[in-house]
Structures are given as C-alpha cells and as structure tokens.
Amino acid sequence: MKISLVKTTSPKEKPDQNKLGFGRFFTDHMFIMDYSEDKGWHDARIVPYGPLEMDPATAVLHYGQAVFEGMKAYRSPEGKVLLFRPEQNMARLNRSNARMSIPQFDEEFALSAIKKLVTVDQDWIPSAPGTALYLRPFVIGCDNVLGVRASSTYKFMVILSPVGSYYKEGLNPVNIWVEPHYVRAVRGGTGYAKAAGNYAGSLLAQKQAQAKGYSQVLWLDGLERKYVEEVGAMNVFFNIDGELITPDLGDSVLPGITRDSVLKLLDSWSIPTTERKLSVEEIFAAQEEGRLIEAFGCGTAAVISPIGKLGWGDKAIQIGGGKIGEISQRLYDTITGIQNGRLEDPFGWIVEVES
C-alpha cells in the first residue's frame, strides 16, 4: 500500500520550546488509514492536520471502541531523528486491537507510515533539554449505527505534538495515594490493553487523590484490594532490600515498554529484580523495618517518576527520605540518554528515522 501525501498550504507558527507543556500543540500534518470489511486497511494518507467530520451516531462516541499508543521522537546532538523501541508500540497496539475486537494491521507498514509522518514534520521536533515530539497513534470504530457490536469500519490515525520536559523543576519525588475503593482493572478485563475507557474510568479517583494533596493514585487489584498493580497510568517498582519488585503481568496490568526497558537495564547491571504479587501491607512493613529503599513509576511520558510519599488510609510513609533514589536516578539518566542519542545503545532499542 502506498502512502499519499498532501502538504498543508498554511503552515502553523511553531510554539516557544520553553512553553510547550504536554499535548497542547499539534504539528501541520496527520496520518489516516481507513478500514472496511470489503477492502481491509486502505487509503493510507498524510494530510494537513485538521478536524474530523463525524456522524453523531459514530460507534466510538457511544461504545468506546478506541485504543491508542504513546511514543516519542527525539533529536540527537548530531541532529538525527530517533525513535525508542517503536516496534514494541506497534505490537502492543495490535494486542489492544485484538482485545477490543478491532482488526489487526500490518505493524511494519504502520511503523513506516509513522516514520514518514515524522519526516514530513521533523522541523517540529524540539531540541531543548528534556523535550521531544510526542506521537499518538490511535484507532477508533466508525460505524454510524447504534447497537452494541464491533464496528465494521475504522480509522487508524497518528497525530504529533511537541512536548516540553516532564520535570520543569527537576526530578522530584511525588506523593501517591493508595486508592481503597475504585479499581483500574480486573482479571479478565481490559487492563492490559491501552483502551481509551481505561483512562476515563481512572479520572474520579485521581481527582479525589489530588484533593487530599496527592499527585496520583496507586491502584490495587480488583479482587482482594490488597495487591499493587499500577501507579496512575504507569507501571511501578519498589526497591526492598536492594531487590527491585514490580507487579507481575496479568491481564489487569499494562505491559509497559518502559517497564520492560527498566527490567532489561537492571538485569544488565546485575541488580536483582522480581515480578510478583506485592501487597500494600508488605510495603508498609518494609518501611517500618527500614528495608524500603526507594520506589518509582515508569512510563513513556515521565520515563521515571520517583515516589516520595505513600498515603494509605490514616497512614503515610516517606520513602527514601523524600528524595530520589540512586537506582531511580541512574535509570532515568540512562534511558533518556539512550533515547536522545547521548549514550550508547547496547540493546538495539533506537531506530533512526531517515530524512
């Protein structure tokens, strides 16, 4: 399948690199590809960024058949355009598609389309420290019929947004609230997929946590409400006695690409890791016994987000003296260094986008 290109005749003024924020500005172009049962995926095209025309009965608006990914393109010191493990994002998007009854796409072709789109809008990639071009591939159901069933038509789209540094004031630990009532996902549900509805369902708990003075929530399992699953929209690690423990992957935990990268780095550094069930009780007990060294969340947006305080019911603990841990800092420096081309990539994670 060829990718047609229609360039904008009205390029936008690029924003100040020091005032980017996250997801506020969008580049000049976007990628679209359609699906129908008789044609399969077809009509791949890069067109000027702009609004979509949607019927009020469009399936995604009523039944939430939507999945997405989050990726970044980086500018190396030599001016090269780099992607970080993009094939993993394509594979995970297809796994999300399968869970949400959305047709599979050709991952190699989709990645080639993303590279072409990034090349077209490469002047939008910021170069200031900590900045990047955020890539948002997503798929939505497009049938104009009210009825609870899988759509027969879809759109695969990619939009791009220059984003600023996640940490404007440095890599400071955040306060996390252990959510006692609401759950993010349950066994047999959609937790392992990047489905849009997963995030909508998390907003109320996050809002309530923020009202208590916490930045995000720590999600517990949906059955026993005692085992750690994720922190906000990130995977989570706890350093207990020098061993990095993270919840094992089931169908209620998102298989994070940053999570996998962290595990591979720790293994290469001969730092012990374990993927297993980890209860809140064990975490608080480890803190009381002086064995809890550090904790952090990890994901595409933040890379590494250190946890300084953990609140649970009427209890609250300060982790690592409220400062970023040694391993957390090392992971952040290494992953970001590989991503933007400042450090050697011994894992073959970086994919260069040819101009």
Order of alpha helices (4+ residues) and beta strands (2+ residues): beta-beta-beta-alpha-beta-beta-beta-alpha-alpha-beta-beta-beta-alpha-alpha-beta-beta-beta-beta-alpha-beta-alpha-beta-beta-beta-alpha-beta
